Amino acid sequence: MPEWLSRGFRSIRRRVPLVVYRALTSAPGIFFLHGVGEERPHVKHLYATQSAAGFRRVLSQLLRCLRPLEDLSPGALAGACSGRFVLTFDDGLRSTYEQVVPLLEREGVPAIFFVNPDFMEGRGHFYRFQASLLCERLKTAAASARKEAGRLLAARGYPHADVSAAVLAVRYADRAVHGEVAEAIGLDMEAYFARERPYMTTAEAADLIGRGFHLGAHSCDHPYYPDLSLEEQVDQTVGSIRRVRGAFDLPYRYFAFPFSDLGVGRAFYQRTAPEVDLYFTTRGWRPPDRAVGVYHRVGLDRARSVVGALKSNWRLRS
């Protein structure tokens, strides 16, 4: 489609009242965010997040145009209408526990927090967080250290002229090279993550349950599913669900795909359906795929306007 025509459609969609979209949609608005106020080195080269003030603004907008769905059980989610909204948070970040939860409690808004059990239990770190941290430290590394880092990356198949670009291009299967690069530039990543503690702990997650919030699984260690075999996709999904459900004795089984559900086929759902009540992905405001229980979400990390985000991400079909 020509760009001028795309701009025209976007302009028309912005002018259509939200009530029209709601009338054409049979699904609640399900939203996702990551952290709040996450401007630290391990995040800043990956994505933007709402500031604390920005999140308060977003929450206020949500409450003006939609009503929160109070019951987040599988049956209630399946029957929710387009006038309701559900908030979800990915990656189990500590900033959501410390900054978001008090605001949600004050406004009476429930939410689902999707966690990676490996990170929550201190068994490793998100490979993309490692990449962002390396990019930040590479800016001040000595020329000789940067050269050695480039050599290590090229040997793994990432021969970029820009060493930072090479780091960000590293795939999940090659994530061990991050440790080699860190050593080359004199960075102690374990000490950094121990100090910064980006993820909520098991005790903090249990506290969320006690305060009435919901938990779900987000894979064991946040791989990119298109790069995995079917067996690996199933293991990451079922393994994380079992660990999260077992750790907190949950009566429900929710799973949010890391990144998105790209690369996932029907065989995946056939294998994992006995272990999962509902799946969540990131394909906008559209009806769920009820045949497999997949619910779509709208991202708010960068949003200035909730209504604008809903309109621009609205789709008629699942």
N, C-alpha and C positions, 0 to 999 in steps of 0.2 A: 504494500500500500504506500503511495507517495506520502512524503512527510507533511505536505500541506493538507492532505486529506486527513491524516492522523491528528494533526493539530485541530482541524475543524471538528472532528468527532469528540476530542477531549474537551473542547470549548462548549459544545452542546451538552455533554454529560455533566459538566460542572453546573450548568444552569438548570438542570432538571431537579425539582425538589426531592429531598430525601424520602419523603412519604411515597413517592412514585416507585422508587427502588424497593422500598419495604413491601409495597403491594405486589411487586413482581417476584419477590424472593420468599422462599419457604424456610429459610435458615436464619438463626441468630447471627449477630456479628461476633465472630470469635477473633480475638486479637492476641498478638504475641509481641513481647519485648524481651530484651536480654537483661542488661543491668541498668542502673541509674547512676549517672555521674561517673561513668567508667571512662576516664581520660588517661589512665595509667599506661605505661609502655606496652604491656602485654595485650592491650586492646586497641590502642590508638591507630594502628596501621591496618585494622581489619574493618571496623564499622563504627559509626557514630551511635551514641546513646543519648537518651533524654537526660537533661540535668534534673536535679530534684525539683526545681521550679517548673521545668518543662513537663515533668510527669504530673505534677499537681494540675497544670493547665489541661493536659490531655484527659486526666481523670474527670475534671470538672466538665469538660466538653462531652465526654461519654455520658455522664449522668444527666446532662441536659437533653440529649437526643435519644437515648435508649435507657432501658431499665436493666439492672443486673439480674442475671438468672441466679436465684438464691440456692436452688437445689442443683448440684453438679453431679448427680448420680447418672449412670448411663441412660436410664429411662427418661429422666428429665431432659437431658441434653438432646436425646432423639426427638422429643416432642416439643422443643422450644420453638417459639415463633420469631419472626424477623424484628419484633420490637424489643427483643432482649439482647444482652451482650454478655460475653464471657471473656475474662482476662486470663491469659496464660503467660508464663515466664520460662524461657529456655536457659539451659546450661547450669542451673542451680547456683547462681552467683550470690556471694555474700552481700553485695550491695542491695539485692532485692529483700533479703531478710532484714537488713538493718534500716533501710530507707523506705522501701515500698510497703512492707507489711503494716507499720503503724498507720500509714495513710489509708490503706484499705480497711483496716479495723475501724478507724474513725468514721469512714463513710459507709460502713456495712457492706463492703463489696467482697465477695468470695473470689478465689482464684485457684488456678492449678499451676504448680511449680514442677517443671520437668527437670530431672537431675540425671547426671551421669555417675553411676555408683563408683566407678574407678576413681574419679576425682574427689568425690565426697568422702571416700574412705582413705584418701591419701596414697593411692596406688599409681600416680602419674599425673601428667598435665596435658591439657588440650594442645595438640601439635600446632594448631594455628596460633594459640597464645604464645607458644615458644617462638614461632616465626616472627610475630610482631615484636616481641622483646628483643630478638636478635637484630631486627631492622633498626630499632632505636639505638642499640649499643654500637652497631656498625657505623653510625654517623660520627662517632668520636673515636673509633678504633684506629690504630696506627696503620699506615699504608701497607706495611709488611703483613700485618695481621689480616687486613682485608684481602690481600693477594692470596694468602694461604686459605682463607675462607672460600674464595672464588675457585681455587684449585680443588678443594674438597667437594664443592658443589658440582663442578664440571665433571669430576670423576663419577658422580652419581647420576649424570645425565641432565644437569641443569647448567649449561655453559653460557649464562647470560653475562653480558658486559656489565650490567648493573647488579652488584652482588645482592643488594636488598631485594631486587625483583626475583633473583634466583631463589632466595630464601622463601619468599612468598609463593613461589611456584612449586615447592616441594610437596609431593603427594603423601598421603597417609602411609603408604607402604614403605616410603623412604624416610620417614620421620626421624629415624635414628641419626641421620646426618646432622640434625639440629644440635645434638650433643657434641659432635665433632667440631662444628663451627663455633659453638660456645667455648670449647676448650682453646681453639685457635685464637680467639679474641680475648681470652681471659675472663670470661663471664661464668659465674657460678649460678646456674639457673635454679638449682635446688634451693640454695640460700635465698634467692630472690623470691621464689614462690612460697617458701616457708614464712618469709617476712610479710609478704603482701597478702597471703591467704585469700585468693580470689573466690574460692568456692565455699558454700555453706557446709558445715559439718553434719555428721549423722545426728548429733544431738540437736542441732539447730533445725534440721528437717523434722525431727520428732516433735519439736516444740511447735512447728507450723501445724502439724496434725492435731496436736492438743488444742490449738487455738481455732480450729475449725476449717483450715485450708486443706486443699487436696494436693497429692503428689502423683507424679507419673514418671515413667522412664524415658530417657532420651538417648538410648544406646549405652554401651558400657564405657566407651572412651571417644565418642564423637567422630567416627570415621565418615568418609564421603561414600555413600552407598553405591553410586555407579561404579566405583573402583573395586567393589567387593564381589566375590562369588555369591551365588545364592546361599550356599551353606554358611558363609560368613555373615551375610545379612540376617539370616535366621538366628544364628548364634548370638549376634549382637542384640537383636530384638528380644528374643526369648530369655537370654541370660540376664539382661538388664531388668526386664519385667519381673522375673522371679526374685532377683536380689532386692529390688525396691519393695515389692509386695511382701516378701518374707521379712525384711528388716523392720517394717512398720505395720505388719498384720493388716493390710488394706483389703477392704471388701470389693474393690474395683481394680481394673487393670487398664491403665491408660498409657499410650505410647506416642511420643512426638518424634517424627523423623529428624535426625540431625541434618542440617542444611535443607533438604526437601526429600520428597519421595521419588525423585528422578532415579531411573535405573531399577525400579521395583516393578515386578510383573505379577501376574495372577498366581503363579506358583508360590511366590512369597506369601501372599495372603492365605493360600490354602494351607501352607505349612505353619503359619503363626496364629491363625484365627482362633484355635483352641486356647491360646494363652493370652489373647488381647481382647478387651471389650470394645475399645474405641481407639482409632488411629487419628493423629493430627498432623497436617502438613501445612504448606505455606502458599497456597494457590489463590488467595483472595477471598472475596465475599461471594460465595456461590453455594448452591444446595450440596449437602453431603452426598457422597457415593454410598448409599445405604446398603448396596449389595455386599460391600466389604467393610462398612463402618468407618469410612474415612471422612474426617471433618476438616474443612479448609479454614485458613486463618489469614488475617490481614496484619502486616507488620506496622508497628507504630514507633520504632526506634528513631526514625527521622521525621515523623509527621509533625507538622505544625497545626494541622486541622484534622480532626477525626472524621468529620463529614467529608472532607476532600479525600481522605484515604479510603473511605468506604466507597465513594462514587468512582474513583479511579480504579479500584480493585474489584468492582462489581462484575459478576458474570452471570448469565442467565442459566447456564447448564453446569453440571458438575464436571 
